[in-house]
Amino acid sequence: MASSINTVSKPVAGTQPEFCFPPYVSSVSRSPREPLVVLPQTLTERTGPVFGHSILQPGDNDLTMQHRGEALGERIYVHGRIVDEDGRPVRGALVEVWQANACGRYRHKVDQHDAPLDPNFTGAGRVITDDEGRYFFKTIKPGPYPWGNHYNAWRPAHIHFSLFGAGILSRLVTQMYFPGDPLQPLDPIFNSVPDEAARQRMISHLDMNMAKPDYALAYEWDIVLRGHQDTPFEEARR
Amino acid sequence: MSETTKLNDSAKWIPTSSQTVGPYFRIGLQSLAHRMSELEAGPDAIEIRGKVFDSEGEPVPDAMVEFWGAAPTGAYSGVQPGANGFPAGFYRAPTGKDGEFSFSIGKPGPAPAGDGRIQAPHFLVLFFARGLLRNMLTRVYFEGEPANDLDPVLAVVPAERRHTLIARADKGTKIYNWNIVLQGKDETVFFDW
């Protein structure tokens, strides 16, 4: 697959967080204070890197079976479609995910939460979307966990997603949440998105059609990447 | 089609909101860091070295910097994966414990802007870190390139801030130094898009 020429338009007001959002304390010292400069979209912005299937290893999209034993926790499938702002599938898009284990602990030296690590769970996966823009993972449902943002702060359960779309300006890093989690309204990261409907779109939904009886539940989450995919790059060059 | 219909149609596909990479992104993103297309190790390779600083001048050890640009030929070769699956002109560099990053890559050639103008050699730079709810965007150019004076993107940056986008060469080497300052004195120019 080759990249398409991709053109982005300004985000709809309230659907993306501001860089500085004081309830998320660490945003204050790391966000710019000088005015941002509006970026002209040259070919550098309208193209982007495309990754081949040879970067994937067998089992990269099954986070439950990357070790000798099966990961502990509530087994789930996570799947969905990735489209652009015109609803066209984003084909060949690299999707990388990472998450805490079922107890809410990350396999990372910085995470000092006193919850058990699971020797059979790393919490990392990657996949490339198919011709309909679909992705699919098998994993375990991550647990909520405490963090130091404010007194008694807890993150709602979430899976981190990193995506490469048709052009570099469609690049997105975000988090997928789970339906019915009472921690969401208390979470400054979730609440950093001003628009209520946009916040709700970060929540996956239970998908009983994809659930496998006596084995695993399924959650569906569609992702819209910024940009309008134009003619394929090779044609645009002629 | 009426204007109203168009708006309603586009409203169905509002881009998903961004959220921070958080402190644990290495779990998912490290395995493709420091990897590159087999095309990069040529005679045009340069080394880019830098550090990231926050508002207090403290190094930022939990950031990730991604670079995207044209190949030395000026073509955007990375729009297709190389033989090893990696696109040319792309590099992912998580920062080290002192906020540092360094890597070697082919120096981009002058590349078409797409409107008939030519751009000076540069990378578009995506910046991710705990504390940033969205990635930030900047560009890095190279000291001593005559084409910098004619570059269509540098031209829209206020003249007194352009120096924050230009990597300084170590004389007699292929090493370029470029720091990223997130906030405060000599704050790096970041773009809106």
Interface residues (C-beta under 8 A of the other chain):
Chain A: M1 A2 S3 V8 P11 V12 T15 Q16 P17 E18 F19 F21 Y24 S26 S27 V28 S29 R30 S31 P32 R33 E34 L36 V37 V38 L39 P40 Q41 T42 L43 T44 E45 R46 T47 G48 P49 V50 F51 G52 H53 S54 I55 V83 D84 E85 D86 G87 E96 V97 W98 A100 Y106 R107 H108 V110 D111 T122 G123 A124 G125 R126 H160 S162 I168 L169 R171 L172 V173 T174 Q175 I189 F190 S192 V193 A198 R199 R201 M202 I223 V224 L225 R226 F233
Chain B: S10 A11 K12 W13 I14 P15 T16 S17 S18 Q19 T20 V21 G22 P23 Y24 F25 R26 I27 G28 L29 S31 L32 R35 D54 S55 E56 V60 D62 E66 W68 G69 A70 Y76 G78 V79 Q80 P81 G82 N84 G85 F86 P87 G89 F90 A111 P112 A113 G114 D115 Q119 H122 L124 L126 F128 A129 R130 G131 L132 L133 R134 N135 M136 L137 P152 V153 V156 V157 P158 R161 L182 Q183 G184 E187 T188 V189 F190 F191 D192 W193
